[in-house]
Amino acid sequence: MTDARAIHLADYQPFSHLVDQVALKFHLSPQATKVQARLEMRPNPARGAGHDLRLDGEGLRLMSLSIDGRALSVQPDDTGLTIPAAELPDAPFVLETEVEIAPEGNTALEGLYMSRGLYCTQCEAEGFRKITFYPDRPDVMARFRVQVVGDLPVLLSNGNLVAEGPGWAEWDDPWPKPAYLFALVAGDLRAHSARFVTMSGRDVALNIWVRPGDEGRCAYAMDSLIRSMKWDEQVYGREYDLDVFNIVAVDDFNMGAMENKGLNIFNSKFVLASPETATDDDFARIEAIIAHEYFHNWTGNRITCRDWFQLCLKEGLTVYRDQQFSGDMRSHAVKRIEDVLMLRARQFREDQGPLAHAVRPESYVEINNFYTATIYEKGAEVIGMLKRLVGDDGYARALDLYFERHDGQAATIEDWLAVFQDATGRDLTQFKRWYSEAGTPRLRVTDDFNDGTYTLHFEQENPVTPGQTVKGAKVLPIAVGLLNPNGAEVVPTTVLEMTETRQSFRFDGLAARPVPSILRGFSAPVLLERAVSAEERAFLLAHDTDPFNKWEAGRALAKDLLARMVTTGAAPGPDWLDALARVAQDDSLDPAFRALCLRLPSDDDMAQTLHASGHVPDPAGIYAARRRMGDALAQRLAGVLPGLMAGLAEPGPFTPDARAAGRRALRLAALSLLSRVDGGTAARAAFAAADNMTEEVGALSCLLDIGAGQEELARFESRWRADRNVMDKWFALQIGFASPERAAEVTRALTEHPDFDWKNPNRFRSVIGALSGHHAGFHHISGAAYALVADWLLRLDPLNPQTAARMSTAFETWPRYDADRQGMLRDVLRRMLATKGLSRDLSEMAGRMLGD
């Protein structure tokens, strides 16, 4: 295990020196790239004079080092080099270095590396130190000028192209930025181009760079980019600030995408799309991720974070912005449901286990391990709550002040909250606990009705999490509406502001006891606990005017029933089946919303629910009960499914718009149910007739779900073997629909497939990640999946520790389960920690999961 000290927020100090200007020159070579760096530096007045200069650097061969032309003989260590204060002027100086690196051998995909002949970079969070010696921290911001020399047709870096010639190009970025936003790409690429005129009249060249042959799959990404640029101007008043905006699609990439200033680098699966190769979900993700990275131009680039503890400042805010955008482009109701599903599946799970941490953590060993759902999704929820509390106008004033006050700065959560306080006059001292305290609050609700007065009583509990035992009450914006017994809304949505551990709210002048609709729009990320009858849930499913709570009522009905099926062997009753049948056939509802209502709670969701209610979840029992529930729903709807599908058929060619995607989603949900009663006849016909990937994968999934589809699976492989992104689906589908008993066996067989490139993060996730995401298969009592996933993580760790560590979170839920499974999971984690040479990334994660 690699020794590493924890870094603490409380120890922050400004860097000893400022960097005003950076000039870099790259002489590209797969095994011997030379990087010449010229840094114009000066002592930082905030620290005073007389400090050593510590520069970060890893895996660099130092060729030369000088200050103001005077050579120095300082030798680097494993993590950088230190220039003694005695060697440094007390005035501005120029530091020059030359280093040599080997991009072709960089399997970690951090710093400068090669992806199938393409040079590319990934510098967030601390990859720049693998390129040259530099103060690799976000609060050191400088202007960069970069020359790239190489015998490749396309040579790209940040900013504007200012000069070029045969075999070289020079780029200048006029906006100060931290090193993590540096980018370089070089290779044989083709551009899909367009132009955009900003609101002030700036003409911007837009390019999406891809490998030859992929040019025809960039149109949707370009359209998403243009819509993002327009939306940011209209909604936030933010205009793009360079002459060119470049996106590059890369096959080997640890993340989804990276917001480098003016040169966004994307995982190719989030750029390339055509109706034949991308599903509706792919189109929606491309739209959202393109928007997210573009929005970072202001919330992340022009204003960055002072240190990595403030990561949520850029990520939580930018996630919230891309959620707003997707809602405007598609359906706010459907988008909100999808966001909450992701929050509960990923972040609530994180909050309830050994990896729980605050939105702004207090310490870390490896910052790559904190690119988590808590930082991103919960960080966005905190922004949403803040907006609900101050209102739309207050939010707009605060954001305008934020951009005005902090443009060009590296900011903190304190800076962020201060602009809201100054813009609205509101004291946010208590609200700040959302940033400093981990855990998902439990909100318990009781009510009473007397003489026309209805009272809601709330009690919040903030649970113990690792390192945090005592917590104060949080500010909770609780959106509530009241319906009378005939379904009419008597009190429209009202935001109640809870600030105490126990608090009650009264509603007077009511003619009858109302039915409450609590936490509308999921107005706060809490676990809502209230005794609710099946009849009341069915009433809300039928009558609630809030789309989220309408869906939530149906989902709660399903989860209550599924919990009884698992724990007592109950059978699906008519209440839930009839209620869902009414929703499925209600043409007044958005098809995408109806499709979400027909989606059963996931196995992992049910395990989380049962554990929270004091039960030890049985993965096999949950899987079996969920299968029975799906069968019962299919039998109940059997008579209407063919007609429902026929009515949703889309005439004309495929379009990726939200309306058409919603109709396809409901049609495929109906096809999945129909396959359970017709033996796959309709699904086989749909697969044969499919002219787009959504329906092809959808029909294949229906067949695999009922244990059929082997012939179609072979045809799919034969047709798409040359397309890496499509083949990722082929791998994942087989594991995702395998029986729990065979999931590990199927995975092991696929790791021996000639197209299983385990060094490619996408392919690795599509196989090993698919197994860890198969709840009943991963937690099969044999323990075979535990061992197989651990073996592959340990194999990957020496080459790509970042991906290995992130995927190790498959083991984080071990405290939920029975003693046998807990024992096997702990043994796996201990085996990881005992592995010689384990990276600090994976060792930190395994240690935290064990509570070490």
Secondary structure, 3 states (H helix, E strand, C coil): CCCCCCEEHHHCCCCCEEEEEEEEEEECCCCCEEEEEEEEEEECCCCCCCCCEEEECCCCEEEEEEECCEECCCCCECCEEEECHHHCCCCCEEEEEEEEECHHHCCCCCEEEEECCEEEEECCCCCHHHCCCECCCCCCCEEEEEEEECCCCEEEECCEEEEEECCEEEEEEEEEECHHHCCEEEECCEEEEEEEECCCCCEEEEEEEECCCCHHHCHHHHHHHHHHHHHHHHHHCCCCCCCEEEEEEECCCCCCEECCCCEEEEEHHHCCCCCCCCCHHHHHHHHHHHHHHHHCCCECCCEEECCHHHHHHHHHHHHHHHHHHHHHHCCHHHHHHHHHHHHHHHHHHHHCCCCCCCCCCCEECCHHHHCCHHHHHHHHHHHHHHHHHHHHHHHHHHHHHHHHHHCCCEECHHHHHHHHHHHHCCCCCCCCHHHHCCCCCEEEEEEEEECCEEEEEEEEECCCECCECCCCCCCEEEEEEEECCCCCEEEEEEEEEECCCEEEEEECCCCCCCEEEECHHHCCCCEEECCCCHHHHHHHHHHCCCHHHHHHHHHHHHHHHHHHHHHHCCCCCHHHHHHHHHHHCCCCCCHHHHHHHHCCCCHHHHHHHHHHCCCCCCHHHHHHHHHHHHHHHHHHHCCCHHHHHHHHCCCCCCCCCHHHHHHHHHHHHHHHHHHHHHCCHHHHHHHHHCCCHHHHHHHHHHHHHCCCCHHHHHHHHHHHCCCHHHHHHHHHHHHHCCCCCCHHHHHHHHCCCCCCCCCCHHHHHHHHHHHHHCHHHHCCCCCHHHHHHHHHHHHHCCCCHHHHHHHHHHHCCHHHCCHHHHHHHHHHHHHHHCCCCCCHHHHHHHHHHHCC
